[in-house]
Amino acid sequence: MEVAGREGVVDAPDLRVGLYIQAPGVDYPSHAHDAEELYLVLAGTARWQRGWGGSDEPFTAAPPGETRHHRAAEPHAMITGDQPLLALWVWRGAIDGRYWFV
């Protein structure tokens, strides 16, 4: 759900901000986008991975209160644990750029 941005409740032409919910046990496969991205974990837990080919960095846990930063075009993936993940996300930079699975 986008809160701020061109499709959000608050108009923000250079930024996108929203809430993200991912069900328990879901594998969000390695992907990348031209926008820089930041996640703030609000509830639940997930394991995150960054890098090309899905194996450059091991999955690391992110409990509530932690952030994850992905540079522009940096591949990343996540897997939720036993509880759903609720996170605040921010895109900045090339927010209208490409999005692709790696």
HELIX and SHEET records of a PDB file:
HELIX    1   1 TRP A   52  GLY A   54  5                                   3    
SHEET    1   A 5 GLU A   2  ALA A   4  0                                        
SHEET    2   A 5 LEU A  15  GLN A  22 -1                                        
SHEET    3   A 5 LEU A  85  GLY A  93 -1                                        
SHEET    4   A 5 ALA A  35  ALA A  43 -1                                        
SHEET    5   A 5 THR A  67  HIS A  70 -1                                        
SHEET    1   B 5 THR A  60  ALA A  62  0                                        
SHEET    2   B 5 ALA A  46  ARG A  50 -1                                        
SHEET    3   B 5 HIS A  76  THR A  80 -1                                        
SHEET    4   B 5 ASP A  27  HIS A  33 -1                                        
SHEET    5   B 5 TYR A  99  PHE A 101 -1                                        
END                                                                             
